[in-house]
Amino acid sequence: MFLGVFKCVLESFMLYSEIIKKASQIAFDAHKNDMDKGGYPYIMHPLYLAFQMEDEDSVCVALLHDVIEDHPDKYSFDYIKQVGFNDNIINALKLLTHEKDTPYMDYIKIIKTNSIATKIKIADLKHNLDFTRIDEKHFYKEEIYKRALDCLYE
């Protein structure tokens, strides 16, 4: 099953590279047991973002954007570097990994310093604001997500 989905992913990107394959494998492994707030396999979220990207680094960052934040017990920035991802990818991932002690809007302002991180976060927020994919109890984040989008577009 993984190979069939992976082939479809690569064809959608129209980018065939070893680094995208590696990012896909990590994302699939990291999120294999995760479900989103709507009850869908979580991997659909990073894939949805990746489909919107047009370059190799951005596709990789989209696929990996929640891996370290959601699974710090298994994945680290050192690991991502060790397996061959470049500094552009790692720097964007660092900015996108929200530290719990950093206020959300401060985190958003820091993201604006990196074009790849900004592009991914905009796609992330737009997808998170698509409330057709989650249940109503999660609408409480709508206002902060809209403020974050406004900030990123400034």
N, C-alpha and C positions, 0 to 999 in steps of 0.2 A: 504494500500500500504506500509506504513512504516513497519509494522510487517513482510511482505513478504521480503522486502529488508533487514531488520534487521536479519531475520533468515538466509538468504543467506550469509550475512556478517559473522555471527557467524560460520556458517558451513565452510566458507572459511578459517577462522582463526584456526578452530578446537580448539578454546579455548572458553569455556562457563563459563563466570563469570559475576557476578553482576557489577563489576567495568567496564568491557568492554561494557556491556549493557548501563551503565550510560554515558560513554564517547560517545557512538554512539548516544544516545538520545540528548546529548548536541550538538554534531557536527551537527546532522540533524536539530535541532532547530535553531542553530546559522546561518547555511548556507542555510536555506530553501528558501530564496529569492535571493540568490547570484548566479551569472553566472560567468564562467571563461572567459578568453579573446577569447576563441574559440566559445563561446555561449552555452557551456554545463553547466548543473547544477554543481555548484562549489563542492558539496559534493563528486563528483566523484574523485576529487583530493585527499582529505584525505583518502578516502576509498582505492584508488590505493596504497597509501603509506602503509596503515595499512595491506593490503593483503601481503605485503612483510616482515612483522615483525614476529618474532618467539616467543616473550614472552609478557606477559600481560602488563607490563609497557610500552614497546615500542609500542604496538598496541594502547594503550590509548594516548600516546604522539602523535603518527601519526594522530589519529582522531582529537585531540584537538589542533594541532600545530598552526593553524591560527585563532582559536576562539577569543582569547583575543586581538590579534593584529587587527583583522578585525572588532570586535564588542566590544570595550572597554566600550561602553555605557550600555551593558547588562551583560558582563562577566568580572570577575576580578580573580586575583590569590587567593584572600580571598574567593571568591565564590567557586572556584575549591577545595580549602582546606576544606571549610565548608561542601561540599557535599561528602567528603570522599576520595579524591585522596591523595596518599602518597607523601612524600617529594621527592622521586626519580622522580616521574612524574612532580611535581610542579617545581622542580629545572630545569629539562630539558625544560619545557615549558617557564620558565623565560628566559633561554638562547636563545631559538628559537624566542622569541618575540622581533623583531627588533625595537628598539627605534629610532625614526626619526633623532635625533641629533647625533647618533652614526654612523660614517663612515662604509660603508658596509663591507669592509675587516677587520676592527677592530671587528665588530660583528661576522664575520666568525671565527676569531682567538679565540674569547671567547667561541664559540660553541665547539671548539676542546677540551675544558677542561672537557667535559662530554660525555661519550661514547654513551648514548642514544640520546642526542641531535645531536651528530655527525652522527650517523646512520640515523636519520630521515632527517637531512639536506642534506646528500648525496642523499637519495632517492628523496627528494623534488627537488633538483637541477637537477637531471637526468630527472625527469618528466617535469620540467619547460623547459628543453632543448629539449624536444620532440616537435619540431615545426610543426609536423603533426597535433597537437591538437589546435594550435592557428594560427591567421593570420599573415602575413608577417610584419605588422607594429610593432610587438612586438619583432622582432629579435634584437633590439638594446641592449638587456640585455645579449645576447649570450656571449660576451667576459667576462663580469664580472662574470657570472655564471661559465664559464670554469675556470677562475682564482680561484674562490671560491672552486670548486671541487678539483683542484690541491692542494690548501692549506689544505683542509680537508684530503686528501690522504697522505700528507707528514708525 
